[in-house]
Amino acid sequence: MRVTAIGILTFFSLLLTVAGAQSAERWGELPAFPPMPAAKTSGMADVNDIKMYYAEYGEGEPILFIHGGLGNADVWGHQAADFAKDHLVIVADSRGHGRSTRSQQPFGYDLMTSDYVALLDYLKIDKVTLVGWSDGGIIGIDMAMKHPEKLTRVIAQAANVTTDGVKEDVMNNKTFNDYINVAGEQYRKLSPTPNEYETFVKQVSAMWATQPAWTAADLAKISVPITLAIGDHDEAVKLDHTEMMAKQIPGAKLVILKDVSHFAMLQDPAAYDGMIRGAMAGR
């Protein structure tokens, strides 16, 4: 077989085209959770009526990272490694998630927010930058309304403030369902109740059915600096809902993350971390 220079160039051109198409579709993939760095401290804090897992990394101005629903703190492996270089990074498993226990109380954002406020008190940390993803972002907005004294700023990615901010077809999305399955595998490895994932999902889903339910008047009272981020291919949260939030929260900044979905921190960690640093610098 005779291979010409033109043939080789055509072949490599096709490879580059395919590679470009694959990289452009990173929003359709769920990367594996990266390994967490070695923690400086970790443990189980007695918080409200539960035991809450937490870990700390690095030193400096504190940043609290809060994961999304059904997940756990280990989603933040890229961010913990990056920000621990110049900040005190705190991660935790929300009640009932990951290694944390749950009680008979129904799940609710106010309750989970009070858990994180109590955790900060337990750790003797006065004020943090809060980076929240999905349910974690909702908790951040809740804390901005209820406990602004605990916050320097909030960076909320893929959060909603009413239930109609969630896309109706999210449960038909393959990437989102991949996440639910991965979350289930991790729950069974980490949870003190490893055989109760289905029950846990039902309890969290009951919260999602009615919460959050904040009004424009509620959002207008927020005084904490807030950055709202959303991937341009988010499977779960509507873009126009996030745009509405940015208009109703005083001084809020909107950042649209390119070529990523609900799972932006995994799909493009460099840009995600850059977004956080920009928000912390007031950009």
Salt bridges, closest charged atoms under 4 A:
ASP46 OD1 - LYS51 NZ 2.59
ASP49 OD1 - ARG95 NH2 2.75
GLU61 OE2 - ARG153 NH1 3.50
ASP74 OD1 - ARG99 NH2 3.03
ASP82 OD1 - ARG277 NH2 3.07
ASP86 OD1 - HIS87 ND1 2.70
ASP86 OD2 - ARG277 NH1 3.01
ASP93 OD2 - ARG99 NE 2.84
ASP110 OD1 - LYS146 NZ 3.00
ASP115 OD2 - ARG95 NE 2.74
ASP121 OD1 - LYS150 NZ 2.44
ASP142 OD1 - LYS146 NZ 3.62
GLU149 OE2 - HIS147 ND1 3.49
GLU168 OE2 - LYS238 NZ 3.30
ASP178 OD2 - LYS174 NZ 2.80
GLU196 OE1 - ARG102 NH2 2.80
ASP232 OD1 - HIS233 ND1 2.85
ASP234 OD2 - HIS262 ND1 3.03
ASP268 OD2 - ARG26 NH2 3.00
